[in-house]
Amino acid sequence: MITKSEIKLITGLQQKKYRDKYGLFVAEGPKVISELILSGMIPEMFFASEALSIDGTSAVLISPRELQKISMLKTANNSLAVFKIPKTLPIQTRGLIVALDAIRDPGNLGTIIRLCDWFGVSQLVCSQDTVDRYNPKVVQASMGSIARVQLNYTNLNEFIQQSELDVFGADMKGETVYECELPSEGILIMGNEANGISSTLEQLLDHRITIPRFGDLQATESLNVATATGILLSEFRRSTEK
C-alpha cells in the first residue's frame, strides 16, 4: 500500500528543488534499483507491482495503476525506489578526470556516467549549468553507475586553473586522437551539445584532440557528445594499457 503523502513526495522529486529540499532521488526498474542496492545504497521507499526482492530488500506491493501515478516514465516499469542523495565528496585531482562544460541533455549525462564507470574513471567534474545528476532521466540512463562515479559541480574555470594535470579538450580542429600520446592522468573536457567548449575554457587547454571522420562524403557535422566521450576514453585507456 502507498499513501497519498508518499505519492505527493515521490512525484515532487521530479523537480530539482524538491530533490534538494528532501535530499532524495528516484530510480526505476529492477536493473537500476538492483545496481544501486548492490553498490551499498539502501532505499528509503521501494514499491513494485509484482513480488520483488533485491539482495534481501523486499518491495512493497502496489497496483500497476498506483505505480504509474508515481512513475517518471511514460509507461511505468514494474518497480520504483527512492534513495537518499549521498554526501558530496571533495574533488580529487588525480587520475583521469572527465570535465563536462554545460551538458544539458539528461540522457547524455547518464550515458557519460555509465561510460566513466566502464572505463574506470571514478570522477566527473561538471560546470554548474550542467544538468542535475539526480534528474530521473540521468539516473535511468546511467543504469546504476551513478552509485560508482563521483560527480562534483563547480566553477570549471577555477578548477582547471588550480589543477596541475594536463588538460585535453574535444575540438573538431584538434589533432587526431589516433596520433596522440595520451597520459594515464589528465583532464578531458567535453563541451556543450550545441556550442562545444566555452571560449574561456578553450584558453586553458593544453591539448586539442579530435575524432577524425572516415566516410567518403564526410558530411556528418559532429558526433553526439556521449558517443565522442566513449571513443576518447577508449583511446586514453588503450594508450596506457599497452
Protein Blocks (a to p, Z undefined) as FASTA:
>chain_A
ZZfklmmmmmmmmpmklmmmnopacdedjklmmmmmmnopacfbdcdfbdcdeehiacdd
ddfklmmmmpcbfbacfbdcddddddddddddehjddddehiabfklmmmmmmmmmmnop
abdcddfkbccfklmklmmmnnommmmpccddddfklmmmmpcbdcddddfklccfklcc
cdfbdcdddddfklopafklmmmpfbdcddddfbfnlmafbdcfklmmmmmmmmmmmmmm
ZZ
